[in-house]
Amino acid sequence: MGQDAGDRHAPAGPTPEPFEVFYLREYPKVVGLLHGLLGSRLVAEELAQETFLVAYRDWDRISRLDNPRAWVRKVAINQRGSFLRAYLRQQTREGHAVVQYEDDRIKLADEVISRLNRNKRDSRLAVALRDYTIASQACRRAVSP
């Protein structure tokens, strides 16, 4: 009876900080952290944006954590790890494609030289042009996905 009706509905604990305030304060710091770890400002900004998008989507829960700053930094570091793994996979795939392309080109060049040596002097130009065209088409097919 001595309790006011407004007191019964008061939230337990401190009021969470609005996302906009948190974002404006923490975004430059997270970009700086990622930039230092990655060496690329553009990639750091992209990953920081992804990190804060995750935070925004679940801000009601995250804002009530003991340390939302630490949570955001942990997510940013995880984003960095995911980015680096994807980058390394891509580099590996491209590396294999380049090796295959170079091997094919070397084989085709050896074949052209062999045919030129076997043919008469007058027909060498015709053979070279025909083989060059075939080699160019084969190389483009090898590089295309």
C-alpha positions as CSV (number, residue, x, y, z in Angstrom):
1,M,0.0,0.0,0.0
2,G,2.9,2.3,0.6
3,Q,4.2,1.5,-2.9
4,D,3.5,3.8,-5.8
5,A,2.1,2.1,-8.9
6,G,4.9,3.5,-11.0
7,D,7.5,1.8,-8.9
8,R,6.2,-1.7,-9.6
9,H,6.9,-1.3,-13.4
10,A,10.4,0.2,-13.1
11,P,13.0,-1.9,-14.9
12,A,15.5,-3.8,-12.8
13,G,19.0,-2.5,-13.2
14,P,20.3,0.5,-15.1
15,T,18.7,1.6,-18.4
16,P,20.6,0.3,-21.4
17,E,22.5,2.7,-23.6
18,P,20.9,3.5,-26.9
19,F,22.5,1.7,-29.8
20,E,23.2,5.0,-31.7
21,V,25.2,6.4,-28.8
22,F,27.2,3.1,-28.4
23,Y,27.8,2.9,-32.2
24,L,29.1,6.5,-32.5
25,R,31.5,6.0,-29.6
26,E,32.7,2.5,-30.4
27,Y,32.8,2.3,-34.2
28,P,36.0,4.3,-34.7
29,K,37.7,2.2,-32.0
30,V,36.7,-1.1,-33.6
31,V,37.8,0.1,-37.0
32,G,41.2,1.0,-35.5
33,L,41.5,-2.4,-33.9
34,L,40.7,-4.2,-37.1
35,H,42.9,-1.9,-39.1
36,G,45.8,-2.7,-36.9
37,L,45.2,-6.4,-37.2
38,L,44.6,-6.5,-40.9
39,G,46.6,-3.6,-42.3
40,S,43.7,-2.6,-44.6
41,R,41.4,0.3,-43.7
42,L,38.8,-0.7,-46.2
43,V,38.5,-4.3,-45.0
44,A,38.5,-3.0,-41.4
45,E,35.6,-0.7,-42.1
46,E,33.7,-3.5,-43.8
47,L,34.2,-5.9,-41.0
48,A,33.3,-3.3,-38.4
49,Q,30.1,-2.6,-40.2
50,E,29.2,-6.3,-40.2
51,T,30.1,-6.5,-36.5
52,F,27.8,-3.6,-35.6
53,L,25.0,-5.0,-37.7
54,V,25.1,-8.1,-35.6
55,A,25.0,-6.0,-32.5
56,Y,22.1,-3.9,-33.8
57,R,20.0,-6.9,-34.6
58,D,20.2,-8.2,-31.0
59,W,20.8,-4.9,-29.1
60,D,18.2,-5.5,-26.5
61,R,20.2,-8.5,-25.2
62,I,23.7,-7.2,-25.9
63,S,23.1,-3.8,-24.3
64,R,22.3,-5.6,-21.0
65,L,25.6,-7.5,-20.9
66,D,28.1,-6.5,-18.3
67,N,30.5,-5.3,-21.0
68,P,29.0,-4.8,-24.5
69,R,32.3,-3.2,-25.6
70,A,34.1,-6.5,-25.1
71,W,31.3,-8.4,-26.8
72,V,31.6,-6.2,-29.9
73,R,35.4,-6.5,-30.0
74,K,35.1,-10.3,-29.7
75,V,32.7,-10.4,-32.6
76,A,35.0,-8.1,-34.6
77,I,37.9,-10.5,-34.0
78,N,35.8,-13.4,-35.1
79,Q,34.8,-11.5,-38.3
80,R,38.5,-11.0,-39.0
81,G,39.1,-14.7,-38.6
82,S,36.3,-15.6,-41.0
83,F,37.5,-13.0,-43.5
84,L,41.1,-14.4,-43.4
85,R,40.0,-18.0,-43.8
86,A,37.8,-17.0,-46.8
87,Y,40.6,-15.0,-48.3
88,L,43.1,-17.9,-48.0
89,R,40.6,-20.3,-49.6
90,Q,40.2,-17.9,-52.5
91,Q,43.9,-17.5,-52.9
92,T,44.4,-21.3,-52.9
93,R,41.7,-21.7,-55.6
94,E,43.2,-19.0,-57.7
95,G,46.7,-20.4,-57.3
96,H,45.6,-23.7,-58.6
97,A,43.9,-22.1,-61.6
98,V,47.0,-20.1,-62.5
99,V,49.2,-23.2,-62.3
100,Q,46.9,-25.1,-64.6
101,Y,46.7,-22.2,-67.0
102,E,50.5,-21.9,-67.1
103,D,51.0,-25.7,-67.6
104,D,48.5,-25.7,-70.4
105,R,50.2,-22.7,-72.1
106,I,53.6,-24.3,-71.8
107,K,52.3,-27.6,-73.3
108,L,50.6,-25.7,-76.2
109,A,53.7,-23.6,-76.9
110,D,55.9,-26.8,-77.0
111,E,53.4,-28.3,-79.5
112,V,53.5,-25.3,-81.7
113,I,57.3,-25.3,-81.8
114,S,57.4,-29.0,-82.6
115,R,55.0,-28.5,-85.5
116,L,56.9,-25.6,-86.9
117,N,60.1,-27.6,-86.9
118,R,58.4,-30.5,-88.7
119,N,56.7,-28.4,-91.4
120,K,58.3,-26.8,-94.4
121,R,59.5,-23.2,-94.1
122,D,56.7,-21.7,-96.2
123,S,53.9,-23.2,-94.2
124,R,55.3,-22.2,-90.7
125,L,53.4,-19.0,-90.6
126,A,50.1,-20.6,-91.3
127,V,50.7,-23.3,-88.7
128,A,51.8,-20.7,-86.1
129,L,48.7,-18.5,-86.6
130,R,46.3,-21.5,-86.5
131,D,48.0,-22.9,-83.3
132,Y,48.1,-19.5,-81.7
133,T,44.3,-19.2,-82.2
134,I,43.7,-22.7,-80.8
135,A,46.0,-22.0,-77.8
136,S,44.3,-18.7,-77.0
137,Q,40.9,-20.3,-77.0
138,A,42.1,-23.1,-74.8
139,C,43.7,-20.8,-72.3
140,R,40.6,-18.7,-72.1
141,R,38.5,-21.8,-71.4
142,A,41.0,-22.9,-68.7
143,V,40.8,-19.6,-66.9
144,S,37.0,-19.1,-67.2
145,P,34.9,-20.6,-64.4
